[in-house]
Amino acid sequence: MTLRIRIDLSYDGTAFSGWAAQPGRRTVEGTLAEALTTILRSAEPVRLVVAGRTDAGVHTRGQVAHADVEEEVWDAVRGRSARPAEEAAASRLRGILPPDIGIRSVTRAPDGFDARFSALRRRYLYRLCDDAGRMDPLRRHDTVLVRGPLDVERMDRAAGSLLGLHDFAAFCRRREGATTVRTLLDYRWERGADGVIAGTVVADAFCHSMVRALVGAVVPVGEGRLDVGVPAAVLAGGTRDPRVRVMPAHGLSLEEVVYPADADLASRADMARSRRELPAEQLEGAPDAH
């Protein structure tokens, strides 16, 4: 009998070539899959499904992955210990994984759970510093230093204009057959007591490079080089715009993945697998509608 396990983890993305396994490169997926294969003594590499495939240099405090394993293999993880298999697996993984990957918990996933498709929303954080004198060298791997002061209020206004259900093609790298329709649930900027400017970005899902492009759309607004209305105009235009740059990866962290109640996991996964399209009334106003 096969069972599904859920792994909640965090990692410092600095020394990884992103999540996805790549031949000859150090990746989070490759490192974690190798460790799982080792503790399970599996003849075949363990395959993982992740909530969000992060790029090289991107960090996470709230990543979620799942793997399917045979029940007898899973029970054997305990060895001679009386501990539950989940507790034993978490402990053994922590013992062999490198220090830039942290295992928060390992649990049996409820029926219908899919780390990727069952998710309701993902929350990202992007950190900026606009004062070299206040840049903390201990945070250089997760904070991007920009030249000159930023007007956070203008950035926040521009960010708010992008909320809602839209085709975010202007902020995504297109992939054949993949939709760029997403629901941006929250996007806001605020300056902390330490002077660091934090951007919170929440959506039901994200396409490739979307978060860093959304950040890159409002930074020029904060610099005073673009009007507050430009990001919304770029969104409406539906194509990549040279005024929007994809910001560096190391300022970005996946903070949280939220799932529905157990009873709704399967239906949420089915819904997420369906190709998303804009409602007819929005399509009528789209640039390529005619």
Helices and strands as residue ranges (DSSP letters): E 2-11, G 13-15, H 28-40, E 49-50, E 59-70, H 71-75, G 76-78, H 85-96, E 101-108, E 121-129, G 132-134, G 137-139, E 144-145, H 152-160, E 164-167, G 169-171, E 181-191, E 197-203, H 210-222, H 230-237, G 249-251, E 252-258, G 262-264, H 265-273, H 280-283
